[in-house]
Amino acid sequence: MYQPGRRSDQAERPPGVKVPLRCAAMDSGYHLSGMGAEPASTTTNGATRDRWVGRAVLALGAVQLALGVWMAAAPRSFFDVIGGFGAFNDHYVRDVSTFYLALGIALVLAWRRPAWRVPVLWVAVLEYGFHVVNHLVDVGDASPSWVGPFDAVTLALGAGAFAALLGAMRRRTAG
């Protein structure tokens, strides 16, 4: 039934039919219910991808923080387990920890601030990419010998994970 000032999508509904109110950004994946926004039962692929990317950014941020704290708090332990290149120097191990801590904090912040994700992920890809090259140059210099290839592979996997998240962000903004 026509009513002045009422849009057609606001027409009267039969009793018992409930339609969730949606946020202004329809692809946000949230509907209004009660006092706060909650995940909608049906979401767009973009909103699902945003949540997945956000969780991955948070998880990788936690890994960076854990590595950074390990290096800062127990540099000898870190060196003995996975950092056995050259002579031990606790100052340099702690120096490297500052980069991991900063990257971890930036990733955790990017989890809650989606606009930060692309620039922070680019920094992570570059840092991990350069780190992989450094480890490939010194792959045979590690002690014990398995650490060299292990570090190179795990760092390459990390660079790949950050690059994959960048790719997902690109598909999101292009789609």
C-alpha positions in Angstrom: 0.0 0.0 0.0 1.3 3.4 -0.9 2.1 5.8 1.9 3.6 9.2 1.3 7.2 9.6 2.5 7.8 5.8 2.8 10.1 4.0 0.4 8.9 0.8 -1.3 11.4 -1.3 0.6 9.7 -0.1 3.8 6.3 -1.5 2.9 4.3 -3.2 5.5 5.2 -6.8 6.1 3.0 -9.7 7.2 2.9 -10.3 10.9 5.9 -12.3 12.2 8.2 -11.5 9.3 11.4 -9.8 10.6 13.9 -8.1 8.4 17.3 -7.2 10.0 18.3 -3.6 9.8 21.6 -3.3 7.9 24.5 -0.8 8.4 25.0 1.8 5.8 27.9 -0.1 4.3 26.0 -3.1 3.1 29.0 -5.2 2.6 30.2 -4.7 6.2 28.7 -8.0 7.3 26.9 -6.5 10.3 23.3 -5.9 11.2 21.9 -3.8 14.0 20.4 -5.9 16.8 19.7 -4.7 20.3 22.4 -2.2 21.5 25.3 -3.1 19.1 26.3 -4.3 15.7 26.6 -8.1 15.3 27.7 -10.2 12.4 24.9 -10.7 9.9 23.9 -14.3 9.1 24.6 -13.8 5.4 27.6 -11.7 4.4 29.2 -10.8 1.1 32.5 -12.4 0.0 34.2 -9.1 0.6 33.2 -8.9 4.3 34.1 -12.5 4.8 37.5 -11.9 3.3 38.0 -8.7 5.4 37.4 -10.8 8.6 39.8 -13.5 7.4 42.5 -11.0 6.5 42.0 -9.2 9.8 42.4 -12.5 11.8 45.5 -13.4 9.7 47.0 -10.0 10.3 46.4 -10.4 14.1 47.9 -13.9 14.1 51.0 -12.8 12.2 51.3 -9.8 14.5 51.2 -12.1 17.5 54.0 -14.2 16.0 56.2 -11.1 15.5 55.6 -10.0 19.1 56.4 -13.5 20.4 59.7 -13.5 18.4 60.5 -10.0 19.5 59.9 -10.7 23.2 61.9 -13.9 23.0 64.9 -12.1 21.4 64.7 -9.2 23.9 64.2 -11.3 27.0 66.4 -14.3 26.2 68.8 -13.4 23.4 71.1 -16.3 24.1 68.2 -18.8 23.9 67.0 -17.3 20.6 70.6 -17.4 19.2 71.1 -21.0 20.3 67.8 -22.3 18.9 67.3 -20.5 15.6 69.8 -17.6 15.3 73.1 -19.4 15.1 74.9 -17.3 12.5 78.3 -16.0 13.4 79.4 -15.1 16.9 76.8 -14.4 19.6 76.2 -10.7 20.4 73.3 -10.1 22.8 73.1 -6.4 21.7 72.5 -7.2 18.1 69.9 -9.8 18.9 68.1 -7.2 21.0 68.5 -4.7 18.1 66.7 -7.1 15.8 64.0 -7.7 18.4 63.0 -4.0 18.1 62.1 -4.5 14.5 60.0 -7.6 15.3 58.3 -5.8 18.2 57.5 -2.7 16.0 56.2 -4.9 13.2 54.1 -6.9 15.6 52.6 -3.8 17.2 51.8 -2.3 13.7 50.2 -5.6 12.6 48.0 -5.7 15.8 47.0 -2.1 15.3 46.2 -2.9 11.6 43.9 -5.7 12.8 41.6 -3.0 14.2 42.4 -0.3 11.6 41.8 -1.8 8.2 43.2 1.3 6.4 46.6 0.5 7.9 46.7 -3.1 6.5 48.1 -2.5 3.1 51.0 -0.2 4.1 51.9 -2.4 7.1 51.7 -5.5 5.0 54.0 -3.9 2.4 56.6 -3.2 5.1 56.3 -6.8 6.3 56.8 -8.2 2.8 59.8 -6.0 2.2 61.4 -6.8 5.6 60.8 -10.6 5.2 62.0 -10.5 1.5 65.2 -8.8 2.4 65.6 -11.1 5.4 65.2 -14.2 3.1 67.9 -12.8 0.8 70.3 -12.3 3.7 69.7 -15.9 4.9 70.1 -17.4 1.4 73.5 -15.6 1.2 74.6 -17.1 4.6 72.6 -20.4 4.4 75.7 -22.5 4.8 77.1 -20.5 7.8 74.6 -21.6 10.4 75.4 -23.7 13.4 73.9 -26.3 13.6 73.8 -26.7 9.8 70.1 -27.4 9.6 69.3 -23.9 10.9 70.4 -22.2 7.7 67.9 -23.9 5.3 65.2 -24.0 8.0 65.5 -20.2 8.6 65.5 -19.5 4.8 62.4 -21.6 4.2 60.4 -20.4 7.2 61.3 -16.7 6.4 60.2 -17.3 2.8 56.9 -18.8 4.0 56.4 -15.7 6.2 57.1 -13.4 3.2 54.6 -15.5 1.2 52.0 -15.2 3.9 52.3 -11.4 4.0 52.3 -11.3 0.2 49.1 -13.5 0.1 47.4 -11.1 2.5 48.4 -8.2 0.3 46.9 -10.1 -2.7 43.7 -10.6 -0.8 43.5 -6.9 0.1 44.0 -6.1 -3.6 41.2 -8.4 -4.7 39.0 -6.8 -2.1 39.7 -3.2 -3.3 39.5 -4.2 -7.0 36.3 -6.3 -6.6 
